[in-house]
Amino acid sequence: MNLAIRVIPCLDVDDGRVVKGVNFTGLRDAGDPVELAARYDAGGADELVFLDITASSGDRQTMLDVVRRTADCIFIPLTVGGGVRSPADFDRLLRAGADKVSLNTAAIADPNLLSEAAQRFGSQCVVLSIDARRCPAGVSTESGFEVTTHGGRRSTGIDAITWAVEGTKRGAGEILLNSMDADGTKAGFDLELIESVRREVRVPLIASGGAGSLADFAPAVHAGADAVLAASVFHFGEVTVVEVKQSLAKSGFPVRNTSL
């Protein structure tokens, strides 16, 4: 029997507030993370992702107090990322209430961090977050996609598909795949990117970036996503989690809690 497809709201947090923009720029306020988390928990979300989007670029740690208050008010799994640089950061976040910890920038800087975290806390706690984009002029990779860091602000020249494979070999138990080209555009998920990663990895894959309407979610699952993540369409009331689940169910995909 196939596992249920997960529908996951994402809380992009900057200075203690949930924000959303296009390609991580032009940010606008979307509310209090604790209030939004409680609303999504009651509204049928399968999990939540909390990303402190300026922790790495600002060279600071994730705000533990906000994580703790968010974890205290929900009963669904919580993934936290941003500003994680060491196994000690993992430990602090897990103790604050996170169920899983997401790594992006720090894993690029030190890939051994994935292995160390997986050995100490278990692969099920380690999420490799990949902010991928189509290669711009002057950058070339085998797949045509490269990894970016620091919230999409820095090019690495690293092939995104190759990195996904390496990350899972090093112990990542899940991949959060965000298309920087599609992020915030509401133009739909990058299906080519999802398919390219799905062909090479077997761990659960969360598709992120580009959700704009109910019609966008099923194609992402067809492309190989085990979970679909969105932010602005949920935060600003354009669609609800339950509506997404009902749409996926009509497309023949197994989901949980479609009748809230």
C-alpha positions in Angstrom: 0.0 0.0 0.0 1.3 3.4 -0.9 2.1 5.9 1.8 -0.2 8.9 2.1 1.1 12.1 0.3 1.9 14.7 2.9 0.8 18.3 2.6 3.1 20.7 4.4 2.8 24.4 5.1 6.1 26.2 5.3 6.8 29.0 7.8 9.6 31.2 6.4 10.6 33.2 9.4 12.6 36.5 9.6 13.1 38.4 12.8 10.3 36.4 14.5 7.6 36.9 11.9 6.4 34.7 9.0 7.3 36.4 5.7 6.9 35.5 2.0 8.3 37.0 -1.2 9.5 36.0 -4.6 12.8 34.2 -4.8 13.4 35.1 -1.1 13.2 38.9 -1.9 10.5 41.5 -1.5 9.3 39.9 1.7 5.9 40.8 3.2 4.6 39.9 6.6 2.3 36.9 6.8 1.8 36.7 10.6 2.9 35.2 13.8 4.6 31.8 13.5 3.0 30.3 16.6 -0.5 31.4 15.6 -0.1 30.1 12.1 1.4 26.8 13.3 -1.6 26.3 15.6 -4.0 27.1 12.7 -2.3 24.6 10.4 -2.3 21.9 13.0 -6.0 22.3 13.5 -6.5 22.6 9.7 -5.2 19.2 8.7 -1.6 19.8 7.9 0.5 16.6 8.0 3.7 18.4 9.1 5.2 21.9 9.4 8.5 23.2 8.1 10.0 26.2 10.0 12.8 27.9 8.1 14.7 30.8 9.6 15.6 32.3 6.2 18.1 34.9 7.3 20.0 32.9 10.0 22.7 31.7 7.6 23.1 34.9 5.7 23.1 36.8 9.0 25.5 34.4 10.6 23.3 33.7 13.6 21.6 30.7 15.2 18.0 29.8 14.7 15.6 31.5 17.2 15.1 28.7 19.8 12.4 30.5 21.6 10.2 30.8 18.5 10.9 27.1 17.7 10.0 26.1 21.3 6.8 28.0 21.4 5.8 26.7 17.9 6.5 23.1 19.0 4.5 23.5 22.2 1.3 24.4 20.3 1.2 21.6 17.7 0.9 17.8 17.6 2.3 17.2 14.1 6.0 16.7 13.1 8.0 19.9 12.9 11.1 20.4 10.7 13.4 23.3 11.5 16.2 24.8 9.4 18.3 27.8 9.1 21.6 28.7 10.9 22.4 25.0 11.8 26.2 24.6 11.7 27.0 21.7 14.1 25.7 18.6 15.8 25.3 20.8 18.9 22.8 23.0 16.9 21.0 19.8 16.0 20.8 18.8 19.7 19.5 22.3 20.7 16.7 22.3 18.1 15.6 18.7 18.9 15.5 19.6 22.6 13.5 22.7 21.7 10.8 20.5 20.1 11.9 19.9 16.5 11.3 16.4 15.2 13.7 16.9 12.2 16.4 19.4 11.4 17.0 20.7 7.9 20.5 21.5 6.6 21.5 23.5 3.5 24.3 26.0 3.7 26.2 24.2 6.5 26.0 20.9 4.7 27.7 22.4 1.6 30.4 23.9 3.7 31.0 20.6 5.6 29.3 17.5 4.1 30.5 15.5 7.1 27.9 17.3 9.2 25.2 15.2 7.5 27.1 12.0 8.5 27.7 13.1 12.0 24.1 14.1 12.6 22.8 10.9 11.1 25.1 8.8 13.3 24.2 10.7 16.4 20.5 11.4 16.0 19.4 9.0 13.2 18.8 9.6 9.5 15.1 10.1 10.2 16.0 13.4 11.9 18.2 14.7 9.0 16.7 16.6 6.2 18.9 17.8 3.3 17.4 21.1 2.0 18.5 21.9 -1.5 17.8 25.4 -3.0 18.3 24.5 -6.7 18.1 26.7 -9.8 18.8 26.3 -13.5 22.4 27.3 -14.1 22.8 31.0 -15.0 25.2 32.3 -17.6 28.8 31.3 -16.7 27.8 28.3 -14.6 27.6 24.8 -16.0 26.7 21.5 -14.4 25.9 18.0 -15.8 22.2 18.2 -15.0 21.7 21.9 -15.8 20.7 22.6 -12.1 23.0 24.0 -9.5 22.8 24.3 -5.7 22.6 27.8 -4.1 23.3 28.7 -0.5 22.5 31.5 2.0 18.8 31.6 1.1 19.6 31.5 -2.7 22.0 34.4 -2.5 25.2 32.5 -3.4 26.0 30.3 -6.4 28.0 27.2 -5.7 28.5 25.6 -9.1 27.6 22.2 -7.5 25.3 20.0 -9.5 22.0 19.7 -7.6 21.3 16.1 -8.6 24.8 14.9 -7.8 24.5 16.7 -4.4 21.2 15.0 -3.7 22.7 11.6 -4.2 25.8 12.4 -2.1 23.6 13.8 0.7 21.5 10.7 1.0 24.7 8.5 0.9 26.0 10.6 3.8 22.9 10.0 5.9 20.1 12.4 4.9 16.8 10.6 5.4 14.7 13.1 3.4 15.2 15.8 0.8 13.5 19.2 0.8 13.8 20.3 -2.8 13.2 24.0 -3.4 13.2 25.5 -6.8 14.7 29.0 -6.5 13.4 29.8 -10.0 9.8 29.0 -9.1 9.9 30.1 -5.4 7.1 32.6 -4.7 6.1 32.9 -8.4 2.9 30.8 -8.1 3.7 29.5 -11.6 3.7 25.8 -10.5 6.4 23.4 -9.2 9.5 22.8 -11.3 8.5 19.3 -12.6 11.8 18.7 -14.4 13.8 19.3 -11.3 11.6 17.0 -9.2 11.8 14.2 -11.9 15.6 14.6 -12.1 16.1 14.1 -8.4 13.5 11.4 -8.1 15.3 9.3 -10.7 18.4 9.2 -8.6 17.3 9.1 -4.9 15.1 6.8 -3.0 14.5 8.8 0.2 11.3 10.8 0.7 11.2 13.9 -1.5 9.4 17.1 -0.5 8.7 19.4 -3.5 8.8 23.1 -2.7 8.6 26.3 -4.7 6.0 27.6 -7.2 2.6 26.4 -5.8 -0.1 28.9 -7.0 -3.3 26.9 -7.3 -4.9 23.6 -6.6 -4.0 22.4 -10.0 -0.3 22.6 -9.3 0.0 20.0 -6.6 -1.0 16.7 -8.3 1.6 17.2 -11.1 4.4 17.5 -8.5 3.3 14.2 -7.0 3.1 12.6 -10.5 6.7 13.9 -11.0 7.9 11.9 -8.0 7.2 14.0 -4.8 6.2 12.2 -1.7 5.1 15.5 -0.1 4.2 18.9 -1.4 5.1 22.1 0.5 3.7 25.6 0.1 3.7 28.9 1.9 2.0 32.0 0.5 -1.0 30.2 -1.0 -1.7 28.9 2.5 -0.7 32.0 4.5 -2.9 34.4 2.5 -5.9 32.1 2.3 -5.8 31.3 -1.4 -6.2 27.6 -0.9 -6.4 25.4 2.3 -4.6 22.3 3.2 -7.8 20.3 3.1 -8.6 21.6 -0.4 -5.2 20.4 -1.6 -5.8 17.0 0.0 -9.2 16.7 -1.7 -7.6 17.7 -5.0 -4.9 15.1 -4.6 -7.5 12.4 -3.6 -9.5 13.2 -6.8 -6.3 12.6 -8.8 -6.0 9.1 -7.2 -3.3 9.8 -4.6 -3.7 8.5 -1.0 -4.0 11.3 1.6 -5.1 11.7 5.2 -7.8 13.9 6.8 -9.7 15.2 3.8 -12.9 16.0 5.7 -12.0 18.6 8.4 
